[in-house]
Amino acid sequence: MKILIIQQKMIGDVLTSSILFEALRLKYPKAQLDYLINEHTFPVVENNPNIDNFVLFTKQDELSKSNLLKFARSVGNKKYDIVVDTYSKLSSNLISLFSGAKTKISYHKYYTTLFYHYNIKREKHNDGKAGLAIVNRMQLLAPLGIETSFIKPKIYLTEKEIFNSKEFLESYQIDFSKPLYMISVLGSGKNKTYPFNYMAEVIDTLVKETSGQILFNYIPKQETEARAILDLCKPETQKNIHFNIFGKSLRAFLAITSHCDALIGNEGGAINMAKALNIKTFAIYSPWIDKATWNLFENDNNVSVHLKDFKPELYTKAEKKYKKETAELYKKFEPQLFRDKLKAFLKL
């Protein structure tokens, strides 16, 4: 039996959907389990023992209709028996259609019966700790007789990666007898990035409470923005920030993060990756993002804050409806609102 899971786009999505492979492996131990993902997201699922092959979707495939069609046909040539499309957008609809699989599963939309045999309606409310992103993905396996279970996403680092990253940190005089924190200083876009002056206040509080060593999560092209946040921190805080230590690749970032006591900052892929490494997290949500979907496995070690937690009266409609008002809502999301919660988290 050959099964294909489709999850294009973002790193956090690809990591979260990887839970399906653990459940499928238990149900079909001898099946070939393949994962179709965007090529830039591969590092987050590299070495996953439950995935047999990766089918990589390139930028060229994404930007060209003729390339997309050729790609869809190449997937069809692989003769999959089952396709589970967790992305459910036009490109993945086409790929699923061309797959020729006898069983095709995706989420319910008004048109999806044209492409899939099973169309699963997403849950909109969740009282559990797993988060709707986990609940809804696991529901996609129900047509295969796999009961909903709450599997945590996992990242698989090699011993060599862990060893080399520790040596790298030590070469920069990181002292492992003191707390070490990774800060997600920048979100995936402006409307997912906590205001720079507010983020600086958060970092000031962190250093004041713990005297911890601080690393910034950024890539070279984001250096100007990251340095702007550094400059807004108090002089005594700046002494604890090791600005020039950063991962030059996604795998390097993961390995460095594995040595940290916690990852704190903007909710997004970095938070999800830290959770998958069993590193404590404190996530600051953008005002327009639905916390119920992405607060995966929230507990004392994984804490999140959202403007709606403190000022629910500002919300009279679904969070995503406020996307255009993000900048104004962020101004209301002052660090003092969750300072006590952050201090309590740091004492754990």
C-alpha positions as CSV (number, residue, x, y, z in Angstrom):
1,M,0.0,0.0,0.0
2,K,1.2,3.5,-0.8
3,I,-0.1,6.6,1.0
4,L,0.6,10.2,0.3
5,I,0.1,13.1,2.7
6,I,0.0,16.6,1.1
7,Q,0.9,19.6,3.2
8,Q,2.3,22.6,1.3
9,K,3.4,26.0,2.5
10,M,4.6,26.9,6.0
11,I,7.0,25.2,8.3
12,G,4.6,25.1,11.2
13,D,1.9,23.4,9.1
14,V,4.4,20.9,7.7
15,L,5.6,20.0,11.2
16,T,2.1,19.8,12.6
17,S,0.8,17.5,9.8
18,S,3.7,15.2,10.3
19,I,1.8,13.7,13.3
20,L,-0.3,11.8,10.8
21,F,2.6,9.6,9.9
22,E,3.0,8.2,13.4
23,A,-0.7,7.2,13.4
24,L,-0.5,5.8,9.9
25,R,2.6,3.8,10.8
26,L,0.8,2.1,13.7
27,K,-2.2,1.2,11.4
28,Y,-0.1,0.2,8.4
29,P,3.3,-0.9,9.5
30,K,4.4,-2.1,6.1
31,A,2.9,0.7,3.9
32,Q,5.0,3.2,2.0
33,L,4.3,6.6,3.6
34,D,5.3,9.6,1.6
35,Y,5.1,13.4,2.3
36,L,4.5,16.1,-0.3
37,I,5.8,19.4,1.0
38,N,7.4,22.6,-0.1
39,E,11.2,22.0,-0.5
40,H,12.2,24.8,2.0
41,T,10.3,23.1,4.8
42,F,12.2,19.8,4.5
43,P,14.6,20.4,7.4
44,V,11.8,20.4,10.0
45,V,10.8,16.8,9.1
46,E,14.2,15.5,8.1
47,N,15.1,12.1,9.8
48,N,11.5,11.4,10.7
49,P,11.5,7.6,11.0
50,N,7.8,7.3,10.0
51,I,8.3,8.9,6.6
52,D,9.6,6.8,3.7
53,N,10.0,9.4,1.0
54,F,9.6,13.1,0.4
55,V,8.0,14.6,-2.7
56,L,9.3,18.2,-2.9
57,F,7.2,21.0,-4.3
58,T,9.5,23.8,-5.7
59,K,8.9,27.5,-6.2
60,Q,9.0,26.8,-10.0
61,D,6.1,24.4,-9.5
62,E,4.2,26.9,-7.5
63,L,4.7,29.9,-9.9
64,S,4.1,28.1,-13.2
65,K,0.8,26.5,-14.2
66,S,2.5,24.3,-16.7
67,N,5.0,23.2,-14.1
68,L,2.2,22.5,-11.6
69,L,0.4,20.4,-14.2
70,K,3.6,18.4,-14.9
71,F,4.2,18.0,-11.2
72,A,0.7,16.7,-10.6
73,R,1.1,14.2,-13.4
74,S,4.4,13.0,-11.9
75,V,2.6,12.3,-8.6
76,G,0.0,10.4,-10.6
77,N,2.7,8.2,-12.0
78,K,3.6,7.0,-8.5
79,K,0.3,5.2,-8.2
80,Y,-0.8,6.0,-4.6
81,D,-3.6,4.1,-3.1
82,I,-4.5,6.8,-0.6
83,V,-4.1,10.5,-0.6
84,V,-4.7,12.7,2.4
85,D,-4.7,16.4,1.5
86,T,-4.3,18.5,4.6
87,Y,-3.6,21.7,2.6
88,S,-6.8,21.7,0.5
89,K,-6.1,24.6,-1.9
90,L,-6.2,24.7,-5.7
91,S,-2.7,23.3,-6.2
92,S,-3.3,20.4,-3.9
93,N,-6.8,19.8,-5.3
94,L,-5.2,19.4,-8.7
95,I,-2.4,17.1,-7.4
96,S,-5.0,14.9,-5.6
97,L,-7.1,14.7,-8.7
98,F,-4.2,13.6,-10.9
99,S,-3.0,11.1,-8.2
100,G,-5.7,8.6,-9.3
101,A,-5.9,7.3,-5.8
102,K,-8.9,5.1,-4.9
103,T,-9.2,6.9,-1.6
104,K,-8.8,10.7,-1.4
105,I,-9.5,12.6,1.8
106,S,-9.5,16.3,2.6
107,Y,-11.4,19.0,4.4
108,H,-14.9,20.0,3.4
109,K,-15.5,23.0,1.2
110,Y,-18.4,23.7,-1.1
111,Y,-16.5,22.3,-4.1
112,T,-14.4,19.5,-2.6
113,T,-16.7,16.6,-3.5
114,L,-15.4,17.1,-7.0
115,F,-11.9,16.0,-5.9
116,Y,-12.2,13.8,-2.8
117,H,-14.1,10.7,-1.6
118,Y,-14.2,11.9,2.0
119,N,-14.7,15.6,2.9
120,I,-14.2,16.2,6.6
121,K,-15.7,19.2,8.4
122,R,-13.4,21.1,10.6
123,E,-14.1,21.4,14.3
124,K,-14.5,25.0,15.3
125,H,-14.3,24.6,19.1
126,N,-12.0,22.6,21.3
127,D,-12.0,22.1,25.0
128,G,-8.9,20.0,25.1
129,K,-5.2,20.8,25.3
130,A,-4.1,19.6,21.9
131,G,-5.3,22.6,19.8
132,L,-7.6,22.6,16.8
133,A,-4.7,22.3,14.4
134,I,-4.1,18.8,15.9
135,V,-7.7,17.8,16.3
136,N,-8.7,18.6,12.7
137,R,-5.7,16.9,11.2
138,M,-6.3,13.7,13.1
139,Q,-10.0,13.8,11.9
140,L,-8.7,13.3,8.4
141,L,-7.7,9.7,9.3
142,A,-11.2,8.7,10.5
143,P,-12.2,7.3,7.1
144,L,-9.2,4.9,7.4
145,G,-10.5,3.6,10.8
146,I,-7.9,5.5,12.8
147,E,-9.4,6.9,16.0
148,T,-8.6,10.5,17.0
149,S,-5.6,10.6,19.3
150,F,-3.4,13.5,20.4
151,I,0.1,12.9,19.0
152,K,2.7,15.6,19.5
153,P,4.8,16.8,16.6
154,K,8.4,15.7,17.0
155,I,11.7,16.9,15.5
156,Y,14.5,14.4,15.1
157,L,18.0,15.8,15.6
158,T,21.1,13.6,15.3
159,E,23.6,13.2,18.1
160,K,26.1,14.9,15.9
161,E,23.9,17.9,15.3
162,I,23.4,18.2,19.1
163,F,27.1,17.8,19.9
164,N,28.2,20.2,17.2
165,S,25.7,22.9,18.3
166,K,26.9,22.7,21.9
167,E,30.5,23.1,20.8
168,F,29.4,26.1,18.7
169,L,27.7,27.8,21.6
170,E,30.7,27.1,23.9
171,S,33.0,28.7,21.3
172,Y,31.0,31.9,21.8
173,Q,31.4,31.7,25.6
174,I,27.9,30.5,26.4
175,D,27.8,29.3,30.0
176,F,25.5,26.3,30.4
177,S,25.4,26.7,34.1
178,K,23.3,29.8,33.5
179,P,19.8,30.1,31.9
180,L,19.8,30.4,28.1
181,Y,16.8,31.7,26.2
182,M,16.0,31.9,22.5
183,I,13.8,34.9,21.5
184,S,11.6,34.8,18.5
185,V,12.0,38.5,17.9
186,L,10.3,38.6,14.5
187,G,7.2,36.9,13.2
188,S,6.6,35.6,9.7
189,G,5.3,39.0,8.6
190,K,4.7,42.5,10.0
191,N,1.1,41.6,11.1
192,K,2.5,38.7,13.1
193,T,5.4,40.6,14.8
194,Y,5.0,42.1,18.3
195,P,5.9,45.8,18.2
196,F,9.7,46.3,18.5
197,N,9.5,48.5,21.6
198,Y,7.2,46.1,23.4
199,M,9.4,43.1,22.5
200,A,12.4,45.0,24.0
201,E,10.4,45.5,27.2
202,V,9.7,41.7,27.3
203,I,13.4,41.0,26.9
204,D,14.3,43.6,29.6
205,T,11.9,41.8,32.0
206,L,13.4,38.4,31.1
207,V,17.0,39.5,31.9
208,K,16.0,41.4,35.0
209,E,14.2,38.3,36.4
210,T,16.7,35.6,35.4
211,S,20.0,37.3,34.5
212,G,19.8,34.8,31.6
213,Q,21.8,34.7,28.4
214,I,19.8,35.8,25.3
215,L,19.9,34.6,21.7
216,F,17.8,36.1,18.9
217,N,16.2,34.0,16.3
218,Y,16.7,35.8,12.9
219,I,18.3,35.2,9.6
220,P,20.9,37.4,8.0
221,K,18.5,39.4,5.8
222,Q,16.5,40.3,9.0
223,E,19.6,41.7,10.8
224,T,18.5,45.3,10.5
225,E,15.1,44.6,12.2
226,A,16.6,42.4,14.8
227,R,19.3,45.0,15.7
228,A,16.6,47.6,16.0
229,I,15.0,45.5,18.8
230,L,18.5,45.1,20.4
231,D,19.0,48.9,20.4
232,L,15.7,49.4,22.1
233,C,16.7,47.1,25.1
234,K,18.2,48.7,28.2
235,P,22.0,48.8,28.3
236,E,22.1,46.3,31.1
237,T,20.0,43.9,29.1
238,Q,22.1,44.3,26.0
239,K,25.1,42.9,27.9
240,N,23.3,39.6,28.1
241,I,22.3,39.4,24.5
242,H,24.6,37.3,22.2
243,F,23.4,39.0,19.0
244,N,26.0,37.3,16.7
245,I,25.0,33.8,17.7
246,F,22.3,32.5,15.3
247,G,21.7,29.4,13.2
248,K,22.8,29.8,9.6
249,S,20.3,27.1,8.6
250,L,17.0,25.8,9.9
251,R,18.7,22.6,11.2
252,A,21.3,24.7,12.9
253,F,18.6,26.8,14.6
254,L,16.9,23.6,15.8
255,A,20.1,22.2,17.2
256,I,20.9,25.5,19.0
257,T,17.4,25.7,20.4
258,S,17.6,22.2,21.8
259,H,20.1,23.6,24.3
260,C,17.9,26.5,25.4
261,D,15.8,26.6,28.6
262,A,12.9,28.2,26.7
263,L,11.9,29.9,23.5
264,I,9.9,33.1,24.1
265,G,8.4,35.5,21.6
266,N,6.2,35.8,18.5
267,E,3.9,32.8,18.0
268,G,4.7,30.9,14.8
269,G,6.9,28.3,13.4
270,A,9.7,28.8,15.9
271,I,7.3,28.2,18.8
272,N,6.0,25.0,17.2
273,M,9.5,23.8,16.6
274,A,10.5,24.4,20.2
275,K,7.5,22.4,21.4
276,A,8.5,19.6,19.1
277,L,12.0,19.6,20.7
278,N,10.3,19.5,24.2
279,I,11.6,23.0,25.0
280,K,9.5,25.3,27.1
281,T,7.7,28.1,25.2
282,F,6.0,31.4,25.9
283,A,4.1,32.6,22.8
284,I,2.8,36.1,22.1
285,Y,0.0,35.8,19.6
286,S,-0.9,38.4,16.9
287,P,-4.3,39.9,17.6
288,W,-5.8,38.5,14.5
289,I,-4.6,34.9,14.9
290,D,-7.0,32.3,16.4
291,K,-5.3,31.1,19.5
292,A,-7.7,28.1,19.8
293,T,-6.2,26.6,16.7
294,W,-2.5,26.9,17.4
295,N,-2.1,26.7,21.2
296,L,-0.9,23.2,20.8
297,F,-0.6,21.2,24.1
298,E,-0.7,24.2,26.3
299,N,0.3,23.6,29.9
300,D,2.7,25.0,32.5
301,N,5.6,24.5,30.1
302,N,3.8,25.9,27.0
303,V,2.2,29.2,27.8
304,S,0.6,31.7,25.4
305,V,-0.9,35.1,25.6
306,H,-3.4,36.9,23.3
307,L,-4.9,40.3,23.5
308,K,-8.3,38.7,23.6
309,D,-7.3,37.0,27.0
310,F,-7.0,40.5,28.6
311,K,-9.4,42.6,26.6
312,P,-12.2,40.4,25.3
313,E,-14.5,43.4,24.9
314,L,-12.4,44.4,21.8
315,Y,-13.6,41.3,20.0
316,T,-17.1,41.1,18.6
317,K,-16.2,38.9,15.6
318,A,-13.7,36.1,14.7
319,E,-10.1,37.1,15.2
320,K,-9.2,36.7,11.5
321,K,-11.7,39.5,10.7
322,Y,-9.3,41.9,12.5
323,K,-6.3,41.3,10.2
324,K,-6.5,44.9,8.7
325,E,-6.6,46.3,12.3
326,T,-3.6,44.5,13.6
327,A,-1.3,47.5,14.0
328,E,-3.9,49.3,16.2
329,L,-4.7,46.3,18.2
330,Y,-1.0,45.6,18.8
331,K,-0.7,49.0,20.4
332,K,-3.3,47.9,23.0
333,F,-1.4,44.7,23.7
334,E,1.1,46.2,26.2
335,P,3.7,44.0,27.9
336,Q,2.4,45.0,31.3
337,L,-0.8,43.0,30.6
338,F,1.1,39.7,30.7
339,R,4.2,40.6,32.7
340,D,3.1,38.6,35.8
341,K,2.3,35.6,33.6
342,L,5.8,35.8,32.1
343,K,7.4,36.1,35.5
344,A,5.5,33.0,36.7
345,F,6.6,31.1,33.6
346,L,10.2,32.0,34.2
347,K,10.1,30.7,37.8
348,L,9.1,27.1,36.7
